[in-house]
Amino acid sequence: MTKTQQRFFNLLKQQIVDFDETFHKQFMIQRISQIPDNQLKYLLENINLDKDKISKKGYITYAKFIHYCDKMLDNLTISLMTPKLNIIDKLLQKRDQLIRAIDENVSTLEEKNRLINDIKDKKLMFKVDNKNILNKIDYFLIDKFGYYNFFDETRNYHIKDELQGYLKEYINNSMMLSNSTVKQIGYK
């Protein structure tokens, strides 16, 4: 946690009426450390205004903190995800190309499964301009979706929605990693 995040945590810890160090501290620290320092003032404002009417006016409860913090984290994730939504469309185009290529090169189901395993293990790569067409994000999304499901040409129902959910998970994971690479200060 940064110094600003630590100060924010201490401020909230004193104001939350139902704060229990044993149960709440770790969850609060985890969430606060994911929010950039410049956004903490907006989180505090949302908690104090309580537009969603989570608890009695004038009181800050743990539930109110969690509600507004998770809401802010979701908004941050969505704002990071929006420019990357074309990744899903490109991946679906790559999927069509890969399915066609696999179908043209195999005659049995065993061969198809072997090719899919080779793609999964990165033994087989489809290259354009001597570069693999699947990138790190593609592999993550395909892995989450399931390689056999992804390369099943009959599986088209809600595929885009599921992949968007996995993209959100990928962005959350990368957000947590990028926040953990910031200079950390020990907190007990």
Secondary structure, DSSP 8 states (H G I E B T S, - for coil): --HHHHHHHHHHHHHBTT--HHHHHHHHHHHHTTS-GGGHHHHHHHHHH-TT--S-TT-B-HHHHHHHHHHHHHHHHHHHHGGGTHHHHHHHHHHHHHHHHHHHH-SSHHHHHHHHHHHHTTSS--EETTEES--HHHHHHHHHH-HHHHT-TT--TTHHHHHHHHHHHHHHHHHHHHHHTS------
